[in-house]
């Protein structure tokens, strides 16, 4: 049986398929308020999100890539 993107060999879900809500993103990043996520959306400064109908969602892969870029900027 072949491996799929949803079930990599380490048993962890593919970060491209893990989807977070604004509230979940705020909790994941330990932000004081979900309002920070909404401000990032308005200012285009946070992780890239997408709309699923009226709802904003973020893939874990996009969040991790954004975190890496923030760490590189801080190191520069």
C-alpha positions as CSV (number, residue, x, y, z in Angstrom):
1,X,0.0,0.0,0.0
2,X,1.4,3.4,-0.9
3,X,1.8,6.3,1.6
4,X,-0.6,9.3,1.1
5,X,-0.1,12.9,2.1
6,X,-2.7,12.4,4.9
7,X,-0.7,9.6,6.6
8,X,3.1,10.2,6.5
9,X,5.4,7.5,7.8
10,X,5.8,9.2,11.2
11,X,2.1,9.0,11.9
12,X,1.7,12.8,12.1
13,X,-0.9,14.5,9.9
14,X,0.4,16.4,6.9
15,X,0.6,20.1,8.0
16,X,-0.9,21.1,4.6
17,X,-4.1,19.3,5.6
18,X,-4.4,20.5,9.1
19,X,-6.7,23.6,9.2
20,X,-7.0,26.1,12.0
21,X,-9.7,28.6,12.8
22,X,-8.8,32.1,13.9
23,X,-9.5,31.1,17.5
24,X,-7.4,28.0,17.2
25,X,-4.5,30.0,15.7
26,X,-4.6,32.4,18.6
27,X,-4.5,29.5,21.0
28,X,-1.7,27.8,19.1
29,X,0.4,30.9,19.1
30,X,-0.6,31.7,22.7
31,X,-1.9,35.2,21.8
32,X,-3.7,37.2,24.3
33,X,-6.7,37.6,22.0
34,X,-8.1,36.4,18.8
35,X,-8.4,40.1,17.9
36,X,-4.7,40.0,17.1
37,X,-5.3,37.4,14.3
38,X,-8.1,39.7,12.9
39,X,-5.7,42.7,13.0
40,X,-3.0,40.7,11.2
41,X,-5.6,39.8,8.5
42,X,-6.5,43.5,8.0
43,X,-2.9,44.6,7.9
44,X,-1.7,41.6,5.8
45,X,1.1,40.8,8.3
46,X,0.1,37.4,9.7
47,X,0.2,34.0,8.2
48,X,-1.6,33.5,4.9
49,X,-5.1,32.4,5.4
50,X,-8.0,31.5,3.1
51,X,-11.8,31.7,3.2
52,X,-14.0,28.7,3.4
53,X,-17.3,30.5,2.6
54,X,-17.6,33.2,5.3
55,X,-15.0,31.6,7.5
56,X,-11.3,32.4,7.6
57,X,-9.0,29.3,8.0
58,X,-5.2,28.8,8.1
59,X,-3.3,25.7,7.2
60,X,-0.7,24.6,9.7
61,X,1.9,24.6,6.9
62,X,1.2,28.3,6.2
63,X,1.4,29.1,9.9
64,X,4.7,27.2,10.3
65,X,6.2,28.9,7.2
66,X,5.1,32.3,8.6
67,X,6.7,31.5,11.9
68,X,10.0,30.6,10.2
69,X,10.0,33.8,8.2
70,X,9.4,35.8,11.4
71,X,12.3,34.0,13.1
72,X,14.6,34.8,10.1
73,X,13.6,38.5,10.2
74,X,14.3,38.6,13.9
75,X,17.7,37.0,13.4
76,X,18.7,39.5,10.7
